[in-house]
Amino acid sequence: MIVAVDFSEQSRNALYDAIELANLHAQIILLHVVEAIVFPPDVEVVELAVLARRLNEEAAKLLSEWCKEVASEARVREDLRAGTPIVNRQSGR
């Protein structure tokens, strides 16, 4: 079972809902996508590279903390990816 998280309170609630559904029979994968930074030509690339590294490090730290928080309640692992998070915002949902 994949649970996409953005470290908001809603994400935490979704994680605990998934734990109830999994009932220790399924593995939960905590997925967080760090948005890839596009380097504009007029911006110092080194500064953005440092920012990107810090964002990845912080996300990895938070994912690890969330996994440890629920380790006794579910089989859980973390998955950190870089890319563009996509949110489906259909009307009426």
N, C-alpha and C positions, 0 to 999 in steps of 0.2 A: 504494500500500500504506500503510495507516494503522498506526502504532505508537503506542499509548497509553503514556505514560510518567509515572511518579511520582517520578523521579529516584533510584530505588533501584538497587542492583546488578542486580537481576532485570530491571529496565527496560533497563538498559544492555546486558545480555546479549540481550534480545529485539531491541534495535536492531541489534546485530551479526548476529543470526540473520536479520533482515529484509534486511540488506545482502547477505548471501550468497544469499538467495532472489531478491532483485531483480536481482542480477548486472548492475547498471548499465542495465538495460532499463526499469525502472519507477521512478517517483518515489516516494520515501518521505515521508510526512507525519508529523512528530512531533507528537502531540496531547497536550496537558496541560490538564486541567480544574481550574481553581481554584474550589473550592466557594464558592458564593454565601453571603454572610453575611447572616443574617436579623437585623434590628435589633430586639431586644426593647424594649418600651416603657420599661423602667426603666434602660436603659444609655445612656450618653452617645453619641449618634450620631456626633459628630465623631471620637471615639477609634476607633470601629469603621470609619469611613470611611478613616481613616489606616491602620489595620491592613489593610484590604482593598486599598488602593493599594500598600502595601508587599508584600503577598503576590503581587499581580499583577506588580509590578516584579521581584521575585526570580524568579518563574517565567519571565518573559520573558527575563531574563538567563541563566538556566540553559538554557532552550531554545536560545537563540542560541549558547551555548557548545557544547552537544551537536551542533548543526548544523555548526558550524565544525570540530568534532573529526572528523567523518566526511565532510566536503565533498569530499575527494579520492577517497573510496571509493564515493560514491553521490550521486544527485540527491536532495537532501533539502530540505524546507522545514518551517517551524514553524507550528503552529496553536494559539493559546492561547485558551481559552474559559472563560467563567464559567458555572457551573451546578452540578448535583449529579452527581458521578461515580457510575455504577452498576456494581456488581460482581456478576456472575452466579455464585453459589456453589451449584451443584447438587451433591447428594451423589454421590460417586463420581468427581468430576473434580478 
